Amino acid sequence: MHFTPTSASWLNRVERFFRDLSENQLRRGVFHNVPDLISTIEQYIVKHNRDPKPFIWTAKANDILAKVTRAQAKLNKMQSI
């Protein structure tokens, strides 16, 4: 099992992509069938990929490890209750 916190930066980026897709392309859209929907999503992806923005990791490793240590201590405390 691999635990991925919901606050993980890469996961936030994925969630933002789907939020933008929903808000900018799908919401209030009219799709007469599934192929129309698929075509609209594919067009959005092509448009989105024309201007890619790299993900830049800003967190420092020591800060991440300290946060993990605090979370683990809290979890251990909760489990011992």
Backbone as ProteinMPNN parsed JSONL, in Angstrom:
{"seq_chain_A": "MHFTPTSASWLNRVERFFRDLSENQLRRGVFHNVPDLISTIEQYIVKHNRDPKPFIWTAKANDILAKVTRAQAKLNKMQSI", "coords_chain_A": {"N_chain_A": [[0.839, -1.164, 0.0], [0.486, 2.244, -0.768], [0.622, 5.347, 0.571], [-0.714, 8.385, -0.33], [-0.778, 11.65, 0.443], [-3.586, 13.875, 0.428], [-2.854, 16.432, 0.082], [-0.741, 16.492, -1.583], [1.475, 17.954, -3.885], [1.551, 17.302, -6.686], [-0.837, 16.006, -6.988], [-2.635, 18.019, -6.455], [-2.23, 19.579, -8.737], [-3.293, 17.916, -10.719], [-5.954, 17.825, -9.908], [-6.577, 20.538, -10.258], [-6.345, 20.735, -13.038], [-8.539, 19.185, -13.906], [-10.569, 20.66, -12.719], [-10.34, 23.087, -14.123], [-10.881, 22.164, -16.71], [-13.543, 21.373, -16.362], [-14.783, 23.834, -15.58], [-14.06, 25.653, -17.639], [-14.637, 24.433, -20.056], [-16.588, 22.348, -20.02], [-18.805, 22.881, -18.31], [-22.017, 24.144, -18.599], [-22.012, 23.405, -21.2], [-23.279, 21.92, -24.208], [-23.905, 18.734, -25.132], [-24.609, 16.414, -27.46], [-24.188, 13.763, -27.669], [-22.028, 11.052, -26.572], [-19.621, 10.911, -28.181], [-19.453, 13.66, -28.94], [-18.88, 14.883, -26.485], [-16.423, 13.644, -25.857], [-14.862, 14.586, -27.984], [-14.853, 17.339, -27.409], [-13.444, 17.371, -24.977], [-10.978, 16.349, -25.845], [-10.205, 18.387, -27.617], [-9.863, 20.473, -25.796], [-7.657, 19.496, -24.345], [-5.659, 19.473, -26.331], [-5.493, 22.241, -26.84], [-4.743, 23.111, -24.299], [-2.236, 21.89, -24.056], [-0.708, 23.285, -25.863], [0.509, 25.452, -24.699], [2.412, 24.669, -22.515], [3.11, 24.539, -19.0], [5.731, 24.178, -16.851], [5.916, 22.12, -13.935], [7.047, 23.335, -10.956], [8.835, 22.39, -8.274], [8.548, 23.574, -5.078], [8.801, 23.104, -2.39], [11.012, 22.396, 0.293], [13.165, 19.641, 0.943], [13.817, 19.074, 3.638], [11.757, 20.418, 4.998], [9.537, 18.967, 4.155], [10.134, 16.423, 5.199], [10.123, 17.04, 7.943], [7.442, 17.667, 8.283], [6.274, 15.204, 7.709], [7.293, 13.731, 9.848], [6.042, 15.026, 12.024], [3.37, 14.435, 11.412], [3.401, 11.659, 11.572], [3.993, 11.29, 14.29], [1.689, 12.374, 15.437], [-0.246, 10.623, 14.394], [0.587, 8.202, 15.558], [0.107, 8.846, 18.225], [-2.679, 9.104, 18.192], [-3.408, 6.487, 17.589], [-2.664, 5.136, 19.843], [-4.504, 5.768, 21.697]], "CA_chain_A": [[0.0, 0.0, 0.0], [1.246, 3.494, -0.841], [-0.204, 6.454, 1.024], [-0.445, 9.678, -0.95], [-1.628, 12.649, 1.098], [-4.392, 14.659, -0.508], [-2.226, 17.739, -0.099], [0.44, 16.327, -2.431], [1.5, 18.997, -4.911], [1.212, 16.798, -8.015], [-2.256, 15.683, -6.991], [-3.322, 19.303, -6.581], [-2.158, 19.983, -10.142], [-4.251, 17.091, -11.466], [-7.282, 18.309, -9.545], [-6.756, 21.84, -10.922], [-6.576, 20.505, -14.467], [-9.926, 18.754, -14.097], [-11.426, 21.793, -12.374], [-10.316, 24.011, -15.261], [-11.607, 21.508, -17.797], [-14.975, 21.459, -16.062], [-15.272, 25.214, -15.579], [-13.806, 26.38, -18.884], [-15.029, 23.738, -21.28], [-17.727, 21.438, -19.938], [-19.961, 23.476, -17.643], [-22.959, 24.848, -19.5], [-21.875, 22.913, -22.563], [-24.357, 21.052, -24.701], [-23.315, 17.582, -25.811], [-25.726, 15.601, -27.928], [-23.845, 12.347, -27.503], [-20.715, 10.828, -25.953], [-18.535, 11.366, -29.052], [-19.334, 15.119, -28.837], [-18.198, 15.153, -25.222], [-15.025, 13.204, -26.006], [-14.222, 15.529, -28.9], [-14.66, 18.595, -26.689], [-12.355, 17.151, -24.013], [-9.726, 16.228, -26.604], [-9.855, 19.726, -28.105], [-9.355, 21.228, -24.647], [-6.319, 18.991, -24.034], [-4.753, 19.978, -27.367], [-5.322, 23.668, -26.567], [-4.001, 23.216, -23.031], [-0.845, 21.452, -24.26], [0.022, 24.229, -26.725], [1.251, 26.374, -23.836], [2.662, 23.924, -21.28], [3.805, 25.22, -17.913], [6.369, 23.145, -16.048], [5.668, 22.1, -12.498], [8.272, 23.649, -10.232], [8.716, 21.956, -6.884], [9.052, 24.659, -4.239], [9.015, 22.642, -1.022], [12.348, 21.885, 0.604], [13.121, 18.266, 1.447], [13.798, 19.084, 5.111], [10.418, 20.821, 5.434], [8.645, 17.829, 3.897], [10.441, 15.379, 6.179], [9.652, 17.5, 9.252], [5.983, 17.538, 8.268], [5.985, 13.766, 7.802], [7.604, 13.326, 11.22], [4.958, 15.528, 12.874], [2.155, 13.673, 11.107], [3.574, 10.305, 12.097], [3.87, 11.371, 15.749], [0.275, 12.589, 15.723], [-0.948, 9.374, 14.082], [0.954, 7.231, 16.595], [-0.592, 9.257, 19.439], [-4.083, 8.785, 18.002], [-3.565, 5.034, 17.589], [-2.429, 4.613, 21.188], [-5.644, 6.139, 22.561]], "C_chain_A": [[0.894, 1.241, 0.0], [0.301, 4.63, -0.485], [0.22, 7.737, 0.332], [-1.353, 10.701, -0.286], [-2.378, 13.487, 0.073], [-3.815, 16.047, -0.725], [-0.985, 17.656, -0.983], [0.378, 17.292, -3.61], [1.077, 18.482, -6.282], [-0.27, 16.475, -8.097], [-3.088, 16.957, -7.105], [-3.33, 19.777, -8.026], [-3.168, 19.205, -10.991], [-5.673, 17.569, -11.181], [-7.574, 19.664, -10.206], [-7.04, 21.681, -12.405], [-8.037, 20.121, -14.705], [-10.918, 19.84, -13.703], [-11.511, 22.766, -13.549], [-11.064, 23.439, -16.456], [-13.107, 21.644, -17.578], [-15.504, 22.878, -16.191], [-15.161, 25.883, -16.943], [-14.379, 25.716, -20.126], [-16.352, 22.977, -21.146], [-18.983, 22.05, -19.33], [-20.749, 24.318, -18.635], [-22.789, 24.447, -20.963], [-23.061, 22.045, -22.945], [-23.707, 19.961, -25.532], [-24.453, 16.642, -26.174], [-25.46, 14.109, -27.8], [-22.434, 12.254, -26.909], [-19.573, 11.229, -26.883], [-18.352, 12.889, -29.055], [-18.559, 15.516, -27.582], [-16.713, 14.805, -25.322], [-14.264, 14.175, -26.899], [-13.916, 16.854, -28.206], [-13.505, 18.477, -25.696], [-11.011, 17.071, -24.739], [-9.275, 17.578, -27.157], [-9.283, 20.58, -26.978], [-7.924, 20.796, -24.312], [-5.302, 19.493, -25.048], [-4.451, 21.457, -27.122], [-4.472, 23.884, -25.308], [-2.518, 22.878, -23.229], [-0.047, 22.369, -25.186], [0.911, 25.168, -25.907], [1.544, 25.684, -22.497], [3.423, 24.761, -20.252], [4.419, 24.144, -17.02], [5.98, 23.259, -14.577], [6.997, 22.333, -11.794], [8.05, 23.337, -8.764], [9.329, 23.02, -5.997], [9.324, 24.224, -2.801], [10.431, 22.108, -0.854], [12.218, 20.515, 1.244], [13.049, 18.239, 2.968], [12.429, 19.472, 5.657], [9.421, 19.677, 5.257], [8.871, 16.738, 4.944], [9.982, 15.778, 7.579], [8.137, 17.353, 9.354], [5.562, 16.081, 8.396], [6.214, 13.276, 9.222], [6.505, 13.783, 12.177], [3.676, 14.727, 12.663], [2.23, 12.266, 11.672], [3.431, 10.293, 13.614], [2.409, 11.535, 16.152], [-0.538, 11.319, 15.49], [-0.667, 8.322, 15.154], [0.222, 7.56, 17.897], [-2.069, 8.893, 19.364], [-4.341, 7.277, 18.088], [-3.417, 4.456, 18.988], [-3.573, 4.943, 22.142], [-6.666, 5.042, 22.587]], "O_chain_A": [[1.921, 1.283, 0.677], [-0.703, 4.847, -1.162], [1.385, 8.129, 0.402], [-2.573, 10.631, -0.435], [-1.867, 13.771, -1.01], [-4.247, 16.762, -1.629], [-0.255, 18.638, -1.12], [-0.662, 17.425, -4.254], [0.318, 19.155, -6.978], [-0.892, 16.646, -9.146], [-4.123, 16.971, -7.771], [-4.331, 20.319, -8.493], [-3.814, 19.77, -11.873], [-6.491, 17.701, -12.091], [-8.692, 19.905, -10.661], [-7.87, 22.396, -12.968], [-8.691, 20.663, -15.596], [-11.995, 19.935, -14.291], [-12.594, 23.212, -13.927], [-11.798, 24.157, -17.135], [-13.849, 21.989, -18.497], [-16.534, 23.112, -16.823], [-16.07, 26.603, -17.357], [-14.583, 26.379, -21.143], [-17.153, 22.971, -22.082], [-20.095, 21.773, -19.779], [-20.187, 25.099, -19.403], [-23.355, 25.078, -21.856], [-23.754, 21.506, -22.082], [-23.035, 20.242, -26.524], [-25.167, 16.14, -25.305], [-26.384, 13.295, -27.819], [-21.743, 13.262, -26.767], [-18.617, 11.845, -26.413], [-17.223, 13.369, -29.16], [-17.689, 16.385, -27.627], [-15.856, 15.59, -24.916], [-13.131, 14.544, -26.587], [-12.841, 17.423, -28.395], [-12.681, 19.385, -25.59], [-10.024, 17.658, -24.295], [-8.08, 17.874, -27.162], [-8.325, 21.325, -27.186], [-7.074, 21.639, -24.028], [-4.201, 19.895, -24.672], [-3.296, 21.878, -27.187], [-3.592, 24.745, -25.28], [-1.65, 23.514, -22.631], [1.173, 22.235, -25.278], [1.95, 25.621, -26.388], [0.991, 26.067, -21.466], [4.27, 25.583, -20.603], [3.704, 23.293, -16.491], [5.748, 24.35, -14.057], [7.961, 21.601, -12.019], [7.2, 23.931, -8.102], [10.508, 23.342, -6.143], [10.02, 24.929, -2.071], [10.974, 21.454, -1.745], [11.277, 20.256, 1.995], [12.287, 17.452, 3.53], [11.984, 18.922, 6.664], [8.565, 19.453, 6.113], [7.918, 16.198, 5.505], [9.497, 14.93, 8.328], [7.616, 16.958, 10.397], [4.608, 15.762, 9.106], [5.421, 12.494, 9.746], [6.081, 13.019, 13.044], [2.983, 14.385, 13.621], [1.244, 11.741, 12.189], [2.815, 9.382, 14.168], [1.949, 10.903, 17.103], [-1.411, 10.979, 16.288], [-1.581, 7.63, 15.604], [-0.233, 6.655, 18.596], [-2.65, 8.429, 20.346], [-5.374, 6.848, 18.601], [-3.981, 3.403, 19.288], [-3.605, 4.45, 23.27], [-7.691, 5.169, 23.255]]}, "name": "protein", "num_of_chains": 1, "seq": "MHFTPTSASWLNRVERFFRDLSENQLRRGVFHNVPDLISTIEQYIVKHNRDPKPFIWTAKANDILAKVTRAQAKLNKMQSI"}
